[in-house]
Every structure is written in C-alpha cells, then in structure tokens.
Amino acid sequence: MKPVIDLNDRISSNAYEHPEWLRERIHLTTPADPFPHATRISRHGDIDHCVPYRHDIPGRPAPPGQSGTHNAAPLGRYHHRVKTYLNYTVRQPRPGTHVWRTPHNRWLLVDERGTHRIDESLGHALTGRSQGEQHLALIIRDQNPGYGEVVGTQRGRSSSRSEDQR
C-alpha cells in the first residue's frame, strides 16, 4: 500500500542528494525534463538544484532545507551539464514551473503548457527574491495566458529558410 502524497506541500531535506521519497514528489510535480523545449519523460535523469546547493563551509554545517520540492528539476544528463557549465540559470517560482535565463539573456518560462519566451520584466518578477512578487506574477500570468510573452517569436522548430523561400 502506498500513502497519498499531497503535492501542494513544500517538503525539503538537509542532504545534498535527494532521498527516494523526495525524488518521487519531484517526478510527480515535474514528470518531464523542464529544460526549454525538452520532451524527455524519465525517472532516470539527474535531480538538479535550481539554486546551486551551498556545501559545508569548514567548521559550519550547510544551510538546512536546500534540497526539496521548491528547488529541484529532473534534468537529463546533457541538459544538466548545459545548465551547469554554459551559464544558464533557472528558478522555480512554484513546483512544475521553471523560469530560465540563457547566457544571451533570453528569458524562457517552462510549464505544463510548454516553453514560452517571456520578456525580461516578467522574468525578473518570477525569479525575484520576494515570494509575494513571484506569487503576484504567477497569478497575473495564470489569469492572462500569453502575458509577458515576447511577440513574434516562434515556439516550434526554427527554420533557416526565409519567408521568401517558402
């Protein structure tokens, strides 16, 4: 028998590695790789800390509660390395919603509806230090689908052909 898991609870652990019970919650809230335009659904990827984990400082323990549903993304190994080594940043204003900033300062929102390019002001609001600001930005975004999206961007596959060649 498996217990019912309330996915609205914010659950955290003090360990760097995500324990199996926490991994289960993370996969239930974000079943697909949340890297922009990714399509992979798997339970065998890396669980990444959206905000990098701060390890122990000599003589002091690491800050508690860094690993949890509030700061985790199930990335495939390649996307995990891209995020780590190519200067991408990601924040998670709520479970299942990830806001990415690329090395070229483009902002992308990845949620259950897909990947959306958003303007810088919405990106900053969704990743701000204030949870109130993040919450308000999420409410505005949820009530107005398309709010903050950059107009004229293609969501699907890009093509190198110009309009004249089609």
ChimeraX commands (.cxc) that place a marker at each C-alpha (Angstrom):
marker #1 position 0.00,0.00,0.00 radius 0.5
marker #1 position 1.29,3.47,-0.96 radius 0.5
marker #1 position 0.42,6.59,1.02 radius 0.5
marker #1 position -1.34,9.52,-0.66 radius 0.5
marker #1 position 1.13,12.30,-1.46 radius 0.5
marker #1 position -0.06,15.91,-1.17 radius 0.5
marker #1 position 1.86,17.68,-3.92 radius 0.5
marker #1 position 0.95,21.11,-2.52 radius 0.5
marker #1 position 3.21,20.57,0.50 radius 0.5
marker #1 position 6.66,22.15,0.38 radius 0.5
marker #1 position 8.94,19.33,1.51 radius 0.5
marker #1 position 12.69,19.64,1.99 radius 0.5
marker #1 position 15.70,17.65,3.11 radius 0.5
marker #1 position 19.00,18.73,4.63 radius 0.5
marker #1 position 21.02,16.30,2.47 radius 0.5
marker #1 position 22.66,17.17,-0.86 radius 0.5
marker #1 position 21.34,14.01,-2.51 radius 0.5
marker #1 position 17.57,13.87,-2.89 radius 0.5
marker #1 position 16.20,10.86,-0.97 radius 0.5
marker #1 position 13.91,8.48,-2.87 radius 0.5
marker #1 position 10.74,9.77,-1.16 radius 0.5
marker #1 position 11.63,13.32,-2.26 radius 0.5
marker #1 position 12.54,12.23,-5.80 radius 0.5
marker #1 position 9.06,10.68,-6.09 radius 0.5
marker #1 position 7.39,14.00,-5.24 radius 0.5
marker #1 position 9.62,15.88,-7.68 radius 0.5
marker #1 position 8.79,13.48,-10.52 radius 0.5
marker #1 position 5.08,13.74,-9.77 radius 0.5
marker #1 position 5.10,17.55,-9.95 radius 0.5
marker #1 position 7.51,17.73,-12.91 radius 0.5
marker #1 position 7.35,14.47,-14.90 radius 0.5
marker #1 position 9.23,15.86,-17.94 radius 0.5
marker #1 position 12.66,17.42,-18.29 radius 0.5
marker #1 position 12.00,21.16,-17.70 radius 0.5
marker #1 position 14.88,22.37,-19.89 radius 0.5
marker #1 position 13.49,24.69,-22.61 radius 0.5
marker #1 position 11.93,22.73,-25.49 radius 0.5
marker #1 position 12.88,19.36,-23.96 radius 0.5
marker #1 position 10.48,16.46,-24.45 radius 0.5
marker #1 position 12.07,13.71,-22.35 radius 0.5
marker #1 position 9.97,11.99,-19.70 radius 0.5
marker #1 position 12.04,9.72,-17.49 radius 0.5
marker #1 position 12.73,8.87,-13.87 radius 0.5
marker #1 position 16.40,8.19,-14.62 radius 0.5
marker #1 position 17.68,11.76,-15.00 radius 0.5
marker #1 position 19.58,13.92,-12.55 radius 0.5
marker #1 position 17.66,15.83,-9.89 radius 0.5
marker #1 position 19.24,19.27,-10.14 radius 0.5
marker #1 position 19.18,22.02,-7.54 radius 0.5
marker #1 position 17.74,25.05,-9.37 radius 0.5
marker #1 position 19.58,27.33,-6.97 radius 0.5
marker #1 position 23.01,25.70,-6.54 radius 0.5
marker #1 position 23.49,23.81,-3.29 radius 0.5
marker #1 position 25.79,25.58,-0.83 radius 0.5
marker #1 position 28.03,22.92,0.68 radius 0.5
marker #1 position 29.52,22.96,4.14 radius 0.5
marker #1 position 31.80,25.80,4.99 radius 0.5
marker #1 position 34.71,24.44,7.04 radius 0.5
marker #1 position 33.62,24.45,10.67 radius 0.5
marker #1 position 29.92,25.08,9.89 radius 0.5
marker #1 position 27.17,22.84,8.52 radius 0.5
marker #1 position 25.47,23.59,5.21 radius 0.5
marker #1 position 22.29,25.68,5.45 radius 0.5
marker #1 position 19.30,23.36,6.05 radius 0.5
marker #1 position 16.44,22.66,3.64 radius 0.5
marker #1 position 18.24,23.34,0.36 radius 0.5
marker #1 position 17.06,20.12,-1.31 radius 0.5
marker #1 position 13.33,19.99,-1.79 radius 0.5
marker #1 position 10.27,20.35,-3.97 radius 0.5
marker #1 position 10.87,24.12,-4.04 radius 0.5
marker #1 position 14.33,23.85,-5.60 radius 0.5
marker #1 position 14.52,20.79,-7.85 radius 0.5
marker #1 position 14.35,19.91,-11.53 radius 0.5
marker #1 position 14.58,16.41,-13.09 radius 0.5
marker #1 position 17.04,17.21,-15.88 radius 0.5
marker #1 position 18.51,14.76,-18.35 radius 0.5
marker #1 position 22.27,14.42,-18.02 radius 0.5
marker #1 position 23.02,16.55,-21.12 radius 0.5
marker #1 position 20.69,19.36,-20.04 radius 0.5
marker #1 position 22.10,19.21,-16.52 radius 0.5
marker #1 position 25.60,19.76,-17.91 radius 0.5
marker #1 position 24.41,22.54,-20.22 radius 0.5
marker #1 position 22.82,24.34,-17.27 radius 0.5
marker #1 position 25.86,23.84,-15.06 radius 0.5
marker #1 position 28.67,24.67,-17.47 radius 0.5
marker #1 position 27.16,27.09,-20.02 radius 0.5
marker #1 position 25.90,29.72,-17.57 radius 0.5
marker #1 position 22.16,29.06,-17.75 radius 0.5
marker #1 position 20.22,29.98,-14.63 radius 0.5
marker #1 position 16.88,28.58,-13.55 radius 0.5
marker #1 position 14.47,29.39,-10.76 radius 0.5
marker #1 position 11.33,27.60,-9.72 radius 0.5
marker #1 position 8.58,30.01,-8.57 radius 0.5
marker #1 position 6.33,27.00,-7.90 radius 0.5
marker #1 position 6.62,23.24,-8.41 radius 0.5
marker #1 position 6.31,22.40,-12.10 radius 0.5
marker #1 position 7.10,25.94,-13.31 radius 0.5
marker #1 position 10.68,26.82,-14.25 radius 0.5
marker #1 position 12.00,30.19,-15.41 radius 0.5
marker #1 position 15.25,30.06,-17.37 radius 0.5
marker #1 position 17.72,32.80,-18.31 radius 0.5
marker #1 position 20.05,31.86,-21.14 radius 0.5
marker #1 position 23.68,33.01,-21.46 radius 0.5
marker #1 position 22.38,35.53,-24.05 radius 0.5
marker #1 position 19.91,36.99,-21.51 radius 0.5
marker #1 position 16.79,35.49,-23.05 radius 0.5
marker #1 position 14.07,34.52,-20.60 radius 0.5
marker #1 position 12.02,31.34,-21.03 radius 0.5
marker #1 position 9.15,30.01,-18.95 radius 0.5
marker #1 position 8.64,26.23,-18.97 radius 0.5
marker #1 position 5.40,24.89,-17.53 radius 0.5
marker #1 position 2.79,22.22,-18.28 radius 0.5
marker #1 position 1.84,24.15,-21.46 radius 0.5
marker #1 position 5.35,24.09,-22.92 radius 0.5
marker #1 position 8.18,26.59,-23.42 radius 0.5
marker #1 position 7.38,30.29,-23.78 radius 0.5
marker #1 position 9.77,33.16,-24.38 radius 0.5
marker #1 position 8.95,35.92,-21.90 radius 0.5
marker #1 position 10.11,39.48,-21.51 radius 0.5
marker #1 position 12.80,40.47,-19.07 radius 0.5
marker #1 position 10.47,42.25,-16.63 radius 0.5
marker #1 position 8.28,39.15,-16.19 radius 0.5
marker #1 position 11.41,37.00,-15.87 radius 0.5
marker #1 position 12.71,39.20,-13.07 radius 0.5
marker #1 position 9.30,39.24,-11.33 radius 0.5
marker #1 position 9.04,35.43,-11.48 radius 0.5
marker #1 position 12.55,34.98,-10.10 radius 0.5
marker #1 position 12.58,37.84,-7.61 radius 0.5
marker #1 position 13.64,37.43,-4.01 radius 0.5
marker #1 position 10.18,38.31,-2.74 radius 0.5
marker #1 position 7.77,35.36,-2.70 radius 0.5
marker #1 position 4.94,37.91,-2.80 radius 0.5
marker #1 position 6.25,39.34,-6.07 radius 0.5
marker #1 position 6.65,35.84,-7.53 radius 0.5
marker #1 position 3.15,34.87,-6.40 radius 0.5
marker #1 position 1.60,38.01,-7.91 radius 0.5
marker #1 position 3.45,37.49,-11.21 radius 0.5
marker #1 position 2.19,33.87,-11.32 radius 0.5
marker #1 position -1.41,34.98,-10.68 radius 0.5
marker #1 position -1.22,37.60,-13.44 radius 0.5
marker #1 position 0.38,35.07,-15.82 radius 0.5
marker #1 position -2.21,32.36,-14.99 radius 0.5
marker #1 position -5.16,34.73,-15.49 radius 0.5
marker #1 position -3.77,36.15,-18.74 radius 0.5
marker #1 position -2.23,33.36,-20.85 radius 0.5
marker #1 position 0.33,34.92,-23.14 radius 0.5
marker #1 position 1.03,37.83,-20.76 radius 0.5
marker #1 position 4.68,38.78,-20.88 radius 0.5
marker #1 position 5.44,36.60,-23.90 radius 0.5
marker #1 position 7.71,38.15,-26.48 radius 0.5
marker #1 position 5.65,38.80,-29.61 radius 0.5
marker #1 position 6.90,37.47,-32.92 radius 0.5
marker #1 position 8.87,34.53,-31.58 radius 0.5
marker #1 position 8.43,31.07,-32.96 radius 0.5
marker #1 position 7.62,28.38,-30.40 radius 0.5
marker #1 position 8.17,25.39,-32.63 radius 0.5
marker #1 position 11.14,24.30,-34.64 radius 0.5
marker #1 position 13.12,27.09,-36.19 radius 0.5
marker #1 position 13.77,27.16,-39.87 radius 0.5
marker #1 position 16.73,28.66,-41.67 radius 0.5
marker #1 position 14.59,29.44,-44.72 radius 0.5
marker #1 position 13.26,32.97,-45.03 radius 0.5
marker #1 position 9.59,33.72,-45.76 radius 0.5
marker #1 position 10.53,34.48,-49.40 radius 0.5
marker #1 position 11.87,30.95,-49.90 radius 0.5
marker #1 position 8.66,29.26,-48.74 radius 0.5
marker link #1:1,2 radius 0.2
marker link #1:2,3 radius 0.2
marker link #1:3,4 radius 0.2
marker link #1:4,5 radius 0.2
marker link #1:5,6 radius 0.2
marker link #1:6,7 radius 0.2
marker link #1:7,8 radius 0.2
marker link #1:8,9 radius 0.2
marker link #1:9,10 radius 0.2
marker link #1:10,11 radius 0.2
marker link #1:11,12 radius 0.2
marker link #1:12,13 radius 0.2
marker link #1:13,14 radius 0.2
marker link #1:14,15 radius 0.2
marker link #1:15,16 radius 0.2
marker link #1:16,17 radius 0.2
marker link #1:17,18 radius 0.2
marker link #1:18,19 radius 0.2
marker link #1:19,20 radius 0.2
marker link #1:20,21 radius 0.2
marker link #1:21,22 radius 0.2
marker link #1:22,23 radius 0.2
marker link #1:23,24 radius 0.2
marker link #1:24,25 radius 0.2
marker link #1:25,26 radius 0.2
marker link #1:26,27 radius 0.2
marker link #1:27,28 radius 0.2
marker link #1:28,29 radius 0.2
marker link #1:29,30 radius 0.2
marker link #1:30,31 radius 0.2
marker link #1:31,32 radius 0.2
marker link #1:32,33 radius 0.2
marker link #1:33,34 radius 0.2
marker link #1:34,35 radius 0.2
marker link #1:35,36 radius 0.2
marker link #1:36,37 radius 0.2
marker link #1:37,38 radius 0.2
marker link #1:38,39 radius 0.2
marker link #1:39,40 radius 0.2
marker link #1:40,41 radius 0.2
marker link #1:41,42 radius 0.2
marker link #1:42,43 radius 0.2
marker link #1:43,44 radius 0.2
marker link #1:44,45 radius 0.2
marker link #1:45,46 radius 0.2
marker link #1:46,47 radius 0.2
marker link #1:47,48 radius 0.2
marker link #1:48,49 radius 0.2
marker link #1:49,50 radius 0.2
marker link #1:50,51 radius 0.2
marker link #1:51,52 radius 0.2
marker link #1:52,53 radius 0.2
marker link #1:53,54 radius 0.2
marker link #1:54,55 radius 0.2
marker link #1:55,56 radius 0.2
marker link #1:56,57 radius 0.2
marker link #1:57,58 radius 0.2
marker link #1:58,59 radius 0.2
marker link #1:59,60 radius 0.2
marker link #1:60,61 radius 0.2
marker link #1:61,62 radius 0.2
marker link #1:62,63 radius 0.2
marker link #1:63,64 radius 0.2
marker link #1:64,65 radius 0.2
marker link #1:65,66 radius 0.2
marker link #1:66,67 radius 0.2
marker link #1:67,68 radius 0.2
marker link #1:68,69 radius 0.2
marker link #1:69,70 radius 0.2
marker link #1:70,71 radius 0.2
marker link #1:71,72 radius 0.2
marker link #1:72,73 radius 0.2
marker link #1:73,74 radius 0.2
marker link #1:74,75 radius 0.2
marker link #1:75,76 radius 0.2
marker link #1:76,77 radius 0.2
marker link #1:77,78 radius 0.2
marker link #1:78,79 radius 0.2
marker link #1:79,80 radius 0.2
marker link #1:80,81 radius 0.2
marker link #1:81,82 radius 0.2
marker link #1:82,83 radius 0.2
marker link #1:83,84 radius 0.2
marker link #1:84,85 radius 0.2
marker link #1:85,86 radius 0.2
marker link #1:86,87 radius 0.2
marker link #1:87,88 radius 0.2
marker link #1:88,89 radius 0.2
marker link #1:89,90 radius 0.2
marker link #1:90,91 radius 0.2
marker link #1:91,92 radius 0.2
marker link #1:92,93 radius 0.2
marker link #1:93,94 radius 0.2
marker link #1:94,95 radius 0.2
marker link #1:95,96 radius 0.2
marker link #1:96,97 radius 0.2
marker link #1:97,98 radius 0.2
marker link #1:98,99 radius 0.2
marker link #1:99,100 radius 0.2
marker link #1:100,101 radius 0.2
marker link #1:101,102 radius 0.2
marker link #1:102,103 radius 0.2
marker link #1:103,104 radius 0.2
marker link #1:104,105 radius 0.2
marker link #1:105,106 radius 0.2
marker link #1:106,107 radius 0.2
marker link #1:107,108 radius 0.2
marker link #1:108,109 radius 0.2
marker link #1:109,110 radius 0.2
marker link #1:110,111 radius 0.2
marker link #1:111,112 radius 0.2
marker link #1:112,113 radius 0.2
marker link #1:113,114 radius 0.2
marker link #1:114,115 radius 0.2
marker link #1:115,116 radius 0.2
marker link #1:116,117 radius 0.2
marker link #1:117,118 radius 0.2
marker link #1:118,119 radius 0.2
marker link #1:119,120 radius 0.2
marker link #1:120,121 radius 0.2
marker link #1:121,122 radius 0.2
marker link #1:122,123 radius 0.2
marker link #1:123,124 radius 0.2
marker link #1:124,125 radius 0.2
marker link #1:125,126 radius 0.2
marker link #1:126,127 radius 0.2
marker link #1:127,128 radius 0.2
marker link #1:128,129 radius 0.2
marker link #1:129,130 radius 0.2
marker link #1:130,131 radius 0.2
marker link #1:131,132 radius 0.2
marker link #1:132,133 radius 0.2
marker link #1:133,134 radius 0.2
marker link #1:134,135 radius 0.2
marker link #1:135,136 radius 0.2
marker link #1:136,137 radius 0.2
marker link #1:137,138 radius 0.2
marker link #1:138,139 radius 0.2
marker link #1:139,140 radius 0.2
marker link #1:140,141 radius 0.2
marker link #1:141,142 radius 0.2
marker link #1:142,143 radius 0.2
marker link #1:143,144 radius 0.2
marker link #1:144,145 radius 0.2
marker link #1:145,146 radius 0.2
marker link #1:146,147 radius 0.2
marker link #1:147,148 radius 0.2
marker link #1:148,149 radius 0.2
marker link #1:149,150 radius 0.2
marker link #1:150,151 radius 0.2
marker link #1:151,152 radius 0.2
marker link #1:152,153 radius 0.2
marker link #1:153,154 radius 0.2
marker link #1:154,155 radius 0.2
marker link #1:155,156 radius 0.2
marker link #1:156,157 radius 0.2
marker link #1:157,158 radius 0.2
marker link #1:158,159 radius 0.2
marker link #1:159,160 radius 0.2
marker link #1:160,161 radius 0.2
marker link #1:161,162 radius 0.2
marker link #1:162,163 radius 0.2
marker link #1:163,164 radius 0.2
marker link #1:164,165 radius 0.2
marker link #1:165,166 radius 0.2
view
